[in-house]
Amino acid sequence: MNIGIIGSGNVGSTLGELWAKAGQQVMFSFSRHPERLQTLADQIGFNATSGTPAEAANFADVVLFAPNFWLAQEAIAQAGSLAGKIVIDATNPYRWGENGDIVRMVSEATSGAETIQKWMPGASLVKAYSSFQPKSLQQSVERPLEQRLAIAIASNDEAAKAIVVQLAKDSGGRPFDLGTLQNARLMEISGVFSSGDTLTLDAALKQRQYVLGY
């Protein structure tokens, strides 16, 4: 599968490396240091290349969308239309405030994922990978299966969700279903699943039962 990565910081670079090692083809794009993108691909050594956001979008069967939220619209503008694409939204709808605090950038009545979906008409948006630090997933890969990191997934598109479930397994995590995009806020700061750096699947399923009733 071809995965175009738009936003190649800690999240994008870590997932790109994990997917490349699992046999997926990845293309890195949209970085504060674009000159480092090909270096990143070269360091992985196989199944990886770099390009512009538009090139990554054209290359992709699935897009990982992982820029800082305040750069999301700029990234979308550079990528062009993502209609018909499966897009994994790994953003959190916050920016840093003047005093070092975090400031929510969307209404409390909606999730960041629902906002991103409005900015990407026609895309099949799947929320995932926003509830933990990428290094936690990297460390988790070496553990026995029952100790690996749980990955929350939410989408309005069940077919797209099924593909991302498999990619979550390929990245070394253990996916669990959080329902529709409306529930994406549960994995965004400060949702009940938003600090999931040590969350195992058994613990996640118990928490889901408590919060959502299933």
C-alpha positions as CSV (number, residue, x, y, z in Angstrom):
1,M,0.0,0.0,0.0
2,N,1.2,3.5,-0.8
3,I,1.0,5.9,2.2
4,G,1.5,9.6,1.6
5,I,2.6,11.4,4.8
6,I,1.6,15.1,5.1
7,G,3.3,16.3,8.2
8,S,6.6,14.6,8.8
9,G,7.5,15.6,12.3
10,N,7.6,13.1,15.2
11,V,4.3,11.5,14.4
12,G,4.7,11.3,10.7
13,S,8.4,10.2,10.7
14,T,7.8,7.5,13.3
15,L,4.8,6.0,11.7
16,G,6.4,6.2,8.3
17,E,9.4,4.2,9.5
18,L,7.2,1.6,11.2
19,W,5.0,1.2,8.1
20,A,8.1,1.0,5.8
21,K,9.5,-1.8,8.0
22,A,6.1,-3.6,7.7
23,G,6.4,-3.5,3.9
24,Q,4.3,-0.5,3.0
25,Q,5.6,2.2,0.6
26,V,5.7,5.7,2.2
27,M,6.4,9.2,0.9
28,F,7.2,12.0,3.4
29,S,6.2,15.6,2.9
30,F,5.4,18.9,4.6
31,S,8.1,19.6,7.2
32,R,9.5,22.7,8.8
33,H,12.8,21.4,7.4
34,P,11.9,20.1,3.9
35,E,15.6,19.6,3.1
36,R,15.6,16.8,5.7
37,L,12.7,14.8,4.2
38,Q,14.9,12.8,1.7
39,T,17.5,12.3,4.4
40,L,14.8,10.8,6.6
41,A,13.8,8.5,3.7
42,D,17.4,7.6,3.1
43,Q,17.9,6.7,6.8
44,I,15.0,4.3,6.6
45,G,16.8,2.8,3.6
46,F,13.9,1.0,1.9
47,N,10.2,1.6,1.0
48,A,10.5,5.3,1.6
49,T,10.9,8.5,-0.5
50,S,10.0,12.2,-0.2
51,G,8.1,14.8,-2.1
52,T,5.7,17.7,-1.9
53,P,2.3,17.4,-0.3
54,A,0.7,17.3,-3.7
55,E,3.0,14.5,-4.8
56,A,2.3,12.6,-1.6
57,A,-1.4,13.0,-2.1
58,N,-1.2,11.7,-5.7
59,F,1.1,8.8,-4.6
60,A,-1.2,7.7,-1.8
61,D,-3.7,5.0,-1.4
62,V,-3.9,6.3,2.2
63,V,-2.8,9.7,3.5
64,L,-1.5,10.2,7.0
65,F,-2.3,13.8,7.9
66,A,-0.1,14.9,10.8
67,P,0.8,18.6,10.7
68,N,0.4,20.9,13.7
69,F,-3.3,21.8,13.7
70,W,-2.5,25.5,13.1
71,L,-0.8,24.5,9.9
72,A,-3.6,22.1,8.8
73,Q,-5.3,24.4,6.2
74,E,-1.9,25.4,4.7
75,A,-1.0,21.7,4.4
76,I,-4.4,20.9,2.7
77,A,-3.9,23.8,0.3
78,Q,-0.5,22.4,-0.7
79,A,-1.9,18.9,-1.1
80,G,-4.8,19.8,-3.2
81,S,-8.1,17.9,-3.3
82,L,-8.1,14.7,-1.2
83,A,-11.5,13.7,-2.3
84,G,-11.7,9.9,-2.7
85,K,-8.7,9.3,-0.4
86,I,-8.6,7.6,3.0
87,V,-7.1,10.2,5.3
88,I,-5.8,9.3,8.8
89,D,-6.1,12.4,10.9
90,A,-3.5,12.4,13.7
91,T,-3.8,16.0,14.7
92,N,-4.9,17.6,18.0
93,P,-6.9,20.8,17.7
94,Y,-4.6,23.0,19.9
95,R,-1.9,25.6,19.7
96,W,0.5,27.0,22.2
97,G,-0.7,30.1,24.1
98,E,1.5,33.1,25.0
99,N,2.0,31.7,28.5
100,G,3.0,28.3,27.4
101,D,-0.5,26.9,27.9
102,I,-2.5,25.1,25.3
103,V,-5.4,26.8,23.5
104,R,-8.2,24.9,21.9
105,M,-8.7,25.9,18.3
106,V,-12.2,24.5,17.7
107,S,-15.5,24.7,19.5
108,E,-16.0,22.4,22.6
109,A,-19.1,21.2,20.7
110,T,-17.1,19.5,18.0
111,S,-13.9,17.5,17.5
112,G,-10.9,18.5,15.6
113,A,-11.5,15.6,13.3
114,E,-14.9,16.8,12.3
115,T,-13.4,20.2,11.5
116,I,-10.7,18.6,9.4
117,Q,-13.4,16.6,7.6
118,K,-15.1,19.9,6.6
119,W,-11.8,21.1,5.2
120,M,-11.4,17.9,3.2
121,P,-14.7,17.4,1.3
122,G,-15.0,14.0,-0.2
123,A,-12.2,12.4,1.8
124,S,-12.9,9.4,4.0
125,L,-11.5,10.6,7.3
126,V,-10.3,8.3,10.1
127,K,-9.1,9.6,13.4
128,A,-6.2,7.7,14.9
129,Y,-2.7,8.1,16.5
130,S,-3.4,11.4,18.3
131,S,-3.7,9.9,21.8
132,F,-0.1,9.1,22.6
133,Q,3.5,10.1,22.0
134,P,5.0,8.4,18.9
135,K,8.0,7.1,20.9
136,S,5.5,5.1,23.0
137,L,4.4,3.2,20.0
138,Q,8.0,2.7,18.9
139,Q,8.8,1.2,22.3
140,S,5.7,-0.9,22.3
141,V,6.5,-2.8,19.2
142,E,9.1,-4.9,21.0
143,R,6.7,-6.0,23.7
144,P,4.5,-9.2,23.8
145,L,1.2,-8.6,22.1
146,E,-0.9,-8.2,25.2
147,Q,1.4,-5.4,26.4
148,R,1.4,-3.4,23.2
149,L,-0.1,0.0,22.9
150,A,-3.8,0.4,22.2
151,I,-4.7,2.6,19.2
152,A,-8.2,4.3,19.3
153,I,-9.8,4.6,15.8
154,A,-12.9,6.6,14.9
155,S,-14.6,7.2,11.6
156,N,-18.0,7.6,9.8
157,D,-16.7,5.3,7.0
158,E,-16.6,1.6,8.1
159,A,-14.6,0.5,5.0
160,A,-12.0,3.1,5.6
161,K,-11.8,2.3,9.3
162,A,-11.1,-1.4,8.4
163,I,-8.1,-0.4,6.3
164,V,-6.7,1.8,9.1
165,V,-7.3,-1.0,11.6
166,Q,-4.9,-3.1,9.5
167,L,-2.4,-0.3,9.3
168,A,-2.6,0.1,13.1
169,K,-1.6,-3.5,13.4
170,D,1.2,-3.1,10.9
171,S,2.6,-0.2,13.0
172,G,2.8,-2.5,16.0
173,G,-0.3,-1.3,17.9
174,R,-3.6,-2.9,18.9
175,P,-6.5,-1.0,17.4
176,F,-9.9,-0.6,19.1
177,D,-13.0,1.0,17.7
178,L,-14.3,4.3,19.2
179,G,-17.2,4.7,16.8
180,T,-17.9,7.7,14.7
181,L,-15.9,10.9,14.2
182,Q,-18.1,12.6,16.9
183,N,-16.2,10.4,19.4
184,A,-12.8,11.5,18.1
185,R,-12.8,14.2,20.8
186,L,-12.3,11.3,23.3
187,M,-8.8,10.8,22.0
188,E,-8.1,14.5,21.5
189,I,-6.7,16.6,24.4
190,S,-8.2,16.4,27.0
191,G,-10.5,13.4,26.3
192,V,-10.4,10.3,28.4
193,F,-8.2,8.5,25.9
194,S,-5.9,11.4,25.2
195,S,-3.1,10.3,27.5
196,G,-2.7,6.8,26.2
197,D,1.1,6.4,26.3
198,T,0.8,3.2,28.4
199,L,-2.7,2.1,27.5
200,T,-3.1,-1.6,26.7
201,L,-6.0,-3.1,24.8
202,D,-7.6,-4.7,27.8
203,A,-7.6,-1.4,29.7
204,A,-8.9,0.5,26.7
205,L,-11.8,-1.9,26.3
206,K,-12.7,-1.5,29.9
207,Q,-12.6,2.2,29.6
208,R,-14.7,2.2,26.4
209,Q,-17.3,0.1,28.2
210,Y,-17.4,2.6,31.0
211,V,-17.6,5.7,28.7
212,L,-19.6,4.5,25.7
213,G,-21.4,1.4,27.1
214,Y,-20.0,-1.2,24.7
